[in-house]
Amino acid sequence: MTAATVILALVIVTALAFDFTNGFHDTANAMATSIATGALKPKVAVALSAVLNLVGAFLSVEVALTVTNAVINIQDKSGAPKESLVGDGGYALLLIILAGLVGGIVWNLLTWLLGLPSSSSHALFGGLIGATIAGLGVSGVKWTGDGSKLDGVVGKVILPAVFSPVVAGIIAAVGTWFIFKVVTGVAAKFTESGFRWGQIGSASLVSLAHGTNDAQKTMGVITLALIASGHWTNLSGVPLWVKVACALAIASGTYVGGWRVIRTLGKGLVEISSPQGMAAESASAATILASSHLGFALSTTHVATGSILGTGVGKKGAEVRWGVAGRMVLAWLITLPAAGIVGAVMWSVGNVLGGYLGPIVVTVILIALATWMWLRSRRTPVSAHNVNDEWGTSGAPTATPIRSAA
């Protein structure tokens, strides 16, 4: 067994691990408001979201192709993969991909530990960009497309990150304002009951949309690895087994439920009512589905957060915790560079050791860091039992007394 074969296997397993963390990190994007308003019981919500994420993963490959073709500059002028990257079994490119995945997973787990709804997508892209710059230099990153075509990292990742939460927030604010205008005079108990049913549909649509966008990113990473190793040559398609594996991985992670992040989005930003929840989910779904169709690898976390904040702005007298929102925005701003630094460091470790040892040591480091963060989270557990506890005065996601998850 060659070193390239070993690292390919590690890349595939690590990519699926990233997809799993993406699932539990981003469950909140679809279900936090439905759980917070009581429209769905916590366990039912994550199970429903898992099933719809699984289905959504098969509905499109546009975002997957963005990851395959629009981040690392793998093609020569003829459009074929560069020999310098895919030669020697693709070892050089595979090491970059492995290091980038480690950067993404480490940032996902750290922000989950802190209860911060940061972007899994940007963690992945940050890790890949950092590892690519360390391994190939700045020119190794495909920053923009050729000619006037808006493509690459700027067009497909950065610009959607800036505009998508704003667009979603505006849609949610207008929708919330309109809803409360329409239901003025209707008894609150009827309003809450009716919109809770509506939330089930809108939250389901967000879960479906999440599958069409986020599951695709790992598909693109694995396809990129297969291209590097010579096991796949089609730059405009994704192998069926990759689709199935990634769909199952993200659905499994979703079912686990990232309760710490669900708590922050559902209780930490706005004390949300069912009409607001339906408006937020509808705005998120519309934005994510439109972006998936266009191949924009946006952050569903940014979209969901923008929508929830929009409902706070759109409802007269609603309390918005801008301090919590500020911490989240700070996390968003440092996600790309932070994950990039981890990716670059991991590439350096793997490159110095080389051969079989390099990728194995990188993987061991990832396992050690993941284990430490999981053990650290057990000190203040958040589960389906306490996810809807009142938000503490300190604003921390675990500020309220924590009941046993047993």
C-alpha positions as CSV (number, residue, x, y, z in Angstrom):
1,M,0.0,0.0,0.0
2,T,1.5,3.3,-1.1
3,A,1.6,6.5,1.0
4,A,-0.9,8.1,-1.5
5,T,-3.4,5.3,-0.9
6,V,-3.1,5.7,2.9
7,I,-3.6,9.4,2.8
8,L,-6.6,9.0,0.3
9,A,-8.3,6.7,2.8
10,L,-7.6,9.2,5.7
11,V,-9.0,12.1,3.6
12,I,-12.2,10.2,2.9
13,V,-12.7,9.3,6.5
14,T,-11.8,12.8,7.7
15,A,-14.1,14.4,5.1
16,L,-17.1,12.3,6.4
17,A,-16.1,13.2,9.9
18,F,-16.3,16.9,8.9
19,D,-19.7,16.2,7.3
20,F,-20.9,14.7,10.6
21,T,-19.7,17.8,12.6
22,N,-21.4,20.0,10.0
23,G,-24.6,18.2,10.6
24,F,-24.7,18.6,14.4
25,H,-23.3,22.1,14.2
26,D,-25.9,23.3,11.8
27,T,-29.0,21.5,13.1
28,A,-29.8,24.8,14.8
29,N,-30.1,26.6,11.5
30,A,-33.3,24.7,10.7
31,M,-34.7,23.7,14.0
32,A,-33.7,26.2,16.7
33,T,-36.7,28.5,16.4
34,S,-39.2,25.6,16.2
35,I,-37.7,24.1,19.3
36,A,-37.7,27.4,21.1
37,T,-41.3,28.1,20.4
38,G,-42.5,24.6,21.2
39,A,-43.6,23.9,17.6
40,L,-41.6,20.7,17.7
41,K,-40.2,18.6,20.6
42,P,-36.4,18.7,20.5
43,K,-35.9,15.0,19.6
44,V,-38.6,15.1,17.0
45,A,-37.1,18.2,15.5
46,V,-33.6,16.8,15.0
47,A,-35.0,13.5,13.6
48,L,-37.1,15.3,11.1
49,S,-34.2,17.5,10.1
50,A,-31.9,14.5,9.7
51,V,-34.3,12.8,7.3
52,L,-34.8,16.0,5.2
53,N,-31.0,16.7,5.1
54,L,-30.6,13.2,3.8
55,V,-33.1,13.8,1.0
56,G,-31.8,17.3,0.2
57,A,-28.3,16.0,-0.3
58,F,-29.4,14.2,-3.5
59,L,-31.2,17.2,-5.1
60,S,-28.2,19.1,-6.5
61,V,-24.5,19.0,-7.2
62,E,-23.9,22.6,-8.0
63,V,-22.3,23.5,-4.7
64,A,-20.2,20.3,-4.7
65,L,-18.8,21.4,-8.1
66,T,-18.0,24.8,-6.6
67,V,-15.9,23.1,-3.9
68,T,-14.2,20.8,-6.5
69,N,-13.4,23.6,-9.0
70,A,-13.5,27.0,-7.3
71,V,-11.2,26.8,-4.3
72,I,-7.9,25.2,-5.2
73,N,-6.4,26.0,-8.6
74,I,-6.1,22.4,-9.8
75,Q,-6.6,22.9,-13.6
76,D,-4.1,23.9,-16.2
77,K,-4.9,26.0,-19.3
78,S,-6.4,23.0,-21.1
79,G,-8.8,22.4,-18.2
80,A,-7.2,19.2,-17.1
81,P,-5.9,18.7,-13.6
82,K,-2.3,19.9,-13.1
83,E,0.2,17.1,-13.3
84,S,2.2,18.6,-10.4
85,L,-0.8,18.1,-8.2
86,V,-2.1,14.8,-9.4
87,G,1.2,13.1,-10.0
88,D,2.8,10.7,-7.5
89,G,-0.7,9.4,-6.7
90,G,-1.9,12.9,-5.9
91,Y,0.0,12.9,-2.5
92,A,0.7,16.7,-2.5
93,L,-2.9,17.7,-3.1
94,L,-4.2,15.0,-0.8
95,L,-2.1,16.4,2.0
96,I,-3.5,19.8,1.4
97,I,-7.0,18.5,1.5
98,L,-6.4,16.5,4.7
99,A,-4.9,19.5,6.5
100,G,-7.7,21.7,5.3
101,L,-10.3,19.3,6.7
102,V,-8.5,19.2,10.0
103,G,-8.7,23.0,10.2
104,G,-12.4,22.9,9.4
105,I,-13.2,20.2,12.0
106,V,-11.2,21.9,14.8
107,W,-12.9,25.2,14.3
108,N,-16.3,23.5,14.1
109,L,-15.8,21.7,17.4
110,L,-14.3,24.8,19.1
111,T,-17.3,27.0,18.2
112,W,-19.7,24.2,19.2
113,L,-18.0,24.0,22.6
114,L,-18.5,27.7,23.0
115,G,-22.1,27.5,21.7
116,L,-21.3,29.9,18.8
117,P,-23.3,29.4,15.6
118,S,-20.3,29.9,13.3
119,S,-20.1,28.8,9.7
120,S,-19.1,25.2,9.0
121,S,-18.7,26.1,5.4
122,H,-16.3,28.9,6.1
123,A,-14.4,26.7,8.5
124,L,-13.9,24.2,5.6
125,F,-13.0,26.8,3.1
126,G,-10.7,28.5,5.5
127,G,-8.9,25.3,6.3
128,L,-8.5,24.5,2.6
129,I,-7.3,28.0,1.7
130,G,-4.7,28.0,4.6
131,A,-3.4,24.6,3.7
132,T,-3.2,25.5,0.0
133,I,-1.3,28.8,0.6
134,A,1.1,26.9,2.8
135,G,1.6,24.2,0.2
136,L,1.3,26.0,-3.1
137,G,1.5,29.7,-2.3
138,V,-1.1,32.4,-2.8
139,S,-1.5,31.5,-6.5
140,G,-2.6,28.0,-5.5
141,V,-6.0,29.5,-4.4
142,K,-8.5,30.2,-7.2
143,W,-9.5,33.6,-5.9
144,T,-11.6,34.7,-9.0
145,G,-12.7,33.2,-12.2
146,D,-11.4,33.8,-15.7
147,G,-12.4,37.0,-17.5
148,S,-15.5,38.7,-16.3
149,K,-17.0,35.6,-14.8
150,L,-17.5,36.0,-11.0
151,D,-16.2,32.8,-9.7
152,G,-13.7,31.3,-7.3
153,V,-13.4,32.1,-3.6
154,V,-14.4,35.7,-4.0
155,G,-17.5,35.2,-6.1
156,K,-18.7,31.9,-4.7
157,V,-17.8,32.1,-1.0
158,I,-16.9,35.6,0.2
159,L,-19.5,37.7,-1.5
160,P,-22.4,35.4,-0.6
161,A,-21.1,35.5,3.0
162,V,-21.5,39.3,3.1
163,F,-24.8,39.6,1.3
164,S,-26.8,36.4,2.3
165,P,-27.4,37.3,6.0
166,V,-28.4,40.9,5.0
167,V,-30.9,39.6,2.4
168,A,-32.3,37.0,4.7
169,G,-32.6,39.5,7.5
170,I,-34.5,42.0,5.4
171,I,-36.9,39.3,4.1
172,A,-37.5,38.1,7.6
173,A,-38.0,41.6,9.0
174,V,-40.5,42.5,6.3
175,G,-42.2,39.1,6.7
176,T,-42.5,39.5,10.4
177,W,-43.9,43.1,10.1
178,F,-46.4,41.9,7.6
179,I,-47.5,38.9,9.7
180,F,-48.1,40.9,12.8
181,K,-50.1,43.5,10.7
182,V,-52.3,40.8,9.4
183,V,-53.0,39.0,12.7
184,T,-53.6,42.2,14.7
185,G,-56.7,41.6,16.7
186,V,-56.5,37.8,16.5
187,A,-56.3,36.2,19.9
188,A,-52.7,35.3,20.8
189,K,-53.5,31.6,21.5
190,F,-54.9,31.2,18.0
191,T,-51.9,33.0,16.5
192,E,-49.3,30.9,18.3
193,S,-51.1,27.6,17.6
194,G,-51.6,28.3,13.9
195,F,-48.1,29.5,13.3
196,R,-46.6,26.6,15.1
197,W,-48.1,24.3,12.5
198,G,-46.7,26.6,9.9
199,Q,-43.3,26.4,11.5
200,I,-43.2,22.6,11.0
201,G,-43.5,23.2,7.2
202,S,-41.0,26.1,7.0
203,A,-38.4,24.4,9.3
204,S,-38.7,21.2,7.1
205,L,-38.0,23.3,4.1
206,V,-34.9,24.8,5.7
207,S,-33.6,21.3,6.5
208,L,-34.2,20.2,2.9
209,A,-32.4,23.4,1.7
210,H,-29.5,22.7,4.1
211,G,-29.0,19.3,2.6
212,T,-28.8,20.8,-0.9
213,N,-26.1,23.2,0.2
214,D,-24.0,21.9,3.1
215,A,-23.9,18.2,2.3
216,Q,-22.6,19.2,-1.2
217,K,-19.4,20.7,0.2
218,T,-18.0,17.4,1.5
219,M,-19.0,15.7,-1.7
220,G,-16.9,18.3,-3.5
221,V,-13.9,17.7,-1.2
222,I,-14.0,13.9,-1.6
223,T,-14.4,14.3,-5.4
224,L,-11.4,16.6,-5.4
225,A,-9.4,13.9,-3.5
226,L,-10.5,11.3,-6.0
227,I,-9.4,13.5,-8.9
228,A,-6.0,14.0,-7.3
229,S,-5.5,10.3,-6.8
230,G,-6.6,9.5,-10.4
231,H,-9.7,7.6,-9.3
232,W,-12.0,10.2,-10.9
233,T,-11.6,12.4,-14.0
234,N,-15.0,14.1,-14.4
235,L,-14.7,17.7,-13.2
236,S,-18.5,18.2,-13.7
237,G,-19.8,15.2,-11.8
238,V,-19.8,13.5,-8.4
239,P,-19.6,9.7,-7.9
240,L,-22.9,8.1,-6.6
241,W,-21.2,6.4,-3.6
242,V,-19.8,9.8,-2.6
243,K,-23.3,11.3,-2.6
244,V,-24.7,8.5,-0.5
245,A,-21.8,8.5,2.0
246,C,-22.0,12.3,2.5
247,A,-25.8,12.3,2.8
248,L,-25.7,9.6,5.5
249,A,-22.9,11.4,7.4
250,I,-24.6,14.8,7.5
251,A,-27.9,13.2,8.4
252,S,-26.3,11.2,11.3
253,G,-24.7,14.4,12.6
254,T,-28.0,16.3,12.4
255,Y,-29.8,13.6,14.4
256,V,-27.2,13.8,17.2
257,G,-28.2,17.5,17.5
258,G,-25.8,20.3,18.3
259,W,-27.7,21.4,21.4
260,R,-25.3,24.0,22.5
261,V,-25.7,25.9,19.2
262,I,-29.4,25.3,19.1
263,R,-29.7,26.9,22.5
264,T,-27.8,30.1,21.3
265,L,-29.8,30.5,18.2
266,G,-33.2,29.6,19.7
267,K,-32.9,31.5,23.0
268,G,-29.9,33.8,22.9
269,L,-30.6,36.2,20.1
270,V,-34.4,37.0,20.3
271,E,-37.2,35.8,22.6
272,I,-39.0,34.4,19.5
273,S,-42.7,33.7,19.0
274,S,-44.2,31.3,16.4
275,P,-45.0,34.0,13.8
276,Q,-41.4,35.2,14.0
277,G,-40.1,31.6,13.8
278,M,-42.1,30.9,10.7
279,A,-40.9,34.2,9.1
280,A,-37.3,33.4,9.9
281,E,-37.4,29.9,8.6
282,S,-39.2,30.9,5.4
283,A,-36.6,33.6,4.7
284,S,-33.8,31.2,5.4
285,A,-35.2,28.5,3.1
286,A,-35.7,30.9,0.2
287,T,-32.2,32.3,0.5
288,I,-30.5,28.9,0.8
289,L,-32.4,27.3,-2.1
290,A,-31.8,30.2,-4.4
291,S,-28.0,30.1,-3.6
292,S,-27.8,26.3,-4.0
293,H,-29.3,26.6,-7.5
294,L,-26.7,29.2,-8.4
295,G,-23.8,27.2,-6.9
296,F,-23.0,29.7,-4.1
297,A,-21.4,27.9,-1.2
298,L,-22.9,30.2,1.4
299,S,-23.1,29.8,5.1
300,T,-26.5,28.5,6.2
301,T,-25.5,29.7,9.7
302,H,-25.2,33.3,8.5
303,V,-28.5,33.0,6.7
304,A,-30.4,31.6,9.7
305,T,-28.8,34.1,12.1
306,G,-29.7,37.0,9.8
307,S,-33.2,35.8,9.5
308,I,-33.7,35.5,13.3
309,L,-32.3,38.9,13.9
310,G,-34.6,40.2,11.2
311,T,-37.6,38.9,13.0
312,G,-36.5,40.8,16.1
313,V,-36.2,44.0,14.1
314,G,-39.5,43.4,12.4
315,K,-41.6,42.9,15.6
316,K,-42.3,46.1,17.5
317,G,-41.0,45.9,21.0
318,A,-39.0,42.7,20.5
319,E,-35.8,42.4,22.5
320,V,-32.7,41.7,20.5
321,R,-29.6,40.7,22.4
322,W,-27.1,42.6,20.3
323,G,-24.2,41.6,22.6
324,V,-24.7,37.9,21.7
325,A,-25.1,38.9,18.0
326,G,-21.8,40.8,18.2
327,R,-19.9,37.8,19.6
328,M,-21.3,35.7,16.7
329,V,-20.3,38.2,14.1
330,L,-16.8,38.3,15.6
331,A,-16.6,34.5,15.3
332,W,-17.8,34.8,11.7
333,L,-15.0,37.3,10.9
334,I,-12.2,35.2,12.3
335,T,-13.5,31.8,11.0
336,L,-11.7,31.9,7.6
337,P,-8.3,33.0,9.0
338,A,-8.5,30.9,12.2
339,A,-9.3,27.7,10.3
340,G,-6.7,28.7,7.7
341,I,-4.0,28.9,10.3
342,V,-4.9,25.5,11.6
343,G,-4.9,24.1,8.1
344,A,-1.5,25.7,7.3
345,V,0.0,24.3,10.5
346,M,-1.3,20.8,9.8
347,W,0.1,20.9,6.3
348,S,3.5,22.0,7.7
349,V,3.5,19.1,10.2
350,G,2.5,16.6,7.5
351,N,4.9,17.9,5.0
352,V,7.9,17.9,7.4
353,L,7.3,14.3,8.4
354,G,6.2,13.2,4.9
355,G,5.5,9.7,3.7
356,Y,3.2,7.5,5.7
357,L,4.0,9.3,9.0
358,G,2.9,12.8,8.1
359,P,-0.8,12.2,7.4
360,I,-1.0,9.7,10.3
361,V,0.4,12.2,12.8
362,V,-2.0,14.9,11.5
363,T,-4.9,12.6,12.0
364,V,-3.8,11.7,15.5
365,I,-3.5,15.4,16.4
366,L,-7.1,15.9,15.2
367,I,-8.4,12.9,17.3
368,A,-6.6,14.3,20.4
369,L,-8.0,17.8,20.0
370,A,-11.5,16.5,19.3
371,T,-11.4,14.2,22.3
372,W,-10.3,17.1,24.6
373,M,-13.1,19.3,23.4
374,W,-15.7,16.6,23.9
375,L,-14.5,15.9,27.4
376,R,-14.5,19.7,28.1
377,S,-18.1,20.0,27.0
378,R,-19.2,17.4,29.5
379,R,-18.5,19.9,32.3
380,T,-21.5,22.0,31.3
381,P,-23.8,19.6,29.2
382,V,-26.5,21.0,27.1
383,S,-29.1,18.5,25.8
384,A,-32.7,18.1,24.7
385,H,-33.6,18.3,28.4
386,N,-32.3,21.9,29.0
387,V,-32.0,23.5,25.6
388,N,-35.0,25.7,26.2
389,D,-34.1,26.8,29.8
390,E,-34.2,30.6,30.3
391,W,-31.3,32.5,28.9
392,G,-28.9,33.6,31.7
393,T,-28.2,37.2,32.5
394,S,-24.5,36.7,31.5
395,G,-25.6,35.8,28.0
396,A,-23.6,32.6,28.1
397,P,-25.3,29.6,26.4
398,T,-24.8,27.6,29.6
399,A,-25.5,30.4,32.1
400,T,-28.7,28.8,33.5
401,P,-28.6,25.8,35.8
402,I,-27.9,22.6,33.8
403,R,-30.0,19.6,34.5
404,S,-28.7,16.1,33.9
405,A,-28.9,14.9,30.4
406,A,-29.7,11.4,31.7
